[in-house]
Amino acid sequence: MLSSSSPSAVSAASGQHRAFGGIEQLVEGASFVFLLIFALVNWIAIHRRAGNRAMAMVGLIGALPGTVMLVAYLTGLV
């Protein structure tokens, strides 16, 4: 049993103990990966001329600025 003065009990009680980062970092990372995969899938669809190419172009054109803005946000530029 942990005593109330042990460092791990104090950090756990204050909510400061994070082994792998917070949920915010997880969501930001997942958003970045999603945008990259979305852009890649649309690029492949355009390249292979699969399905509706105009819709794939709209998806690719929309994913790229989103990725740029997310990177700017993650690096602290925005």
N, C-alpha and C positions, 0 to 999 in steps of 0.2 A: 504494500500500500504506500502511496506517495504521501509524504508529509506536506503540510500546507506551505512550507518555506522552500521546497525543492524548486529548482529553476524550471523543470518541465511542467510542474503543477501550476506555477505562476504564469508561464507563457500560454499554457492550454486554457487557463481560466480567463486570460485577457484576450484570447482569440488571435494571438500573434504567431502561433506555431503553424507554419505552412511548409510542409515537406516538398510539395511540388508546385507551389504557386496557387494563386486564387482562381476562383471561377471566372473572373474577368479575363485573365490571361488565357484561360482555356477557350473561352468564347472567341476572343480576338484571333487566336491561332487557328481555330476551326473555321472562322470566317475567311481568313486569308487562304487556307487550303481549298475551301469550297470555291472561292472566286477563281483561283488558278485552274482548278479542275474544270470548272464551268467554261472558262475561256478555252482551255485545251480541247474539250469535247466539241465545242462550236467550231474551232479551227479545223479539227479533223473532219467534221461534217462538211465544211466548205471545201476543204481540200479533196475529199472523196466524192463530192457532188451528191451527197446522200440527202434525201428528203427535200425540204423547202430551204433552198440556199439563202433566200432573203431573211428568213426567220433566224437562221444560224448566224448571219451577219449582224443582225440586230442584237442577238445574244452576245456575240463577241465584242461588238462595239460598246455594249453596256457594261460588260465585265471588266474591260481594261481600265476605264476611268475609276470604277469602283475599287479595283485593286490598287491603283495609284493613290487614291484618297486614303485607303486603309493603311498603306505603307507610310504615308505622310503622318497619319494619326499615331501610328505605332512608334514612329521615330520622334514624335513630339513637334513636328513642324506645323501642325494644325491645332 
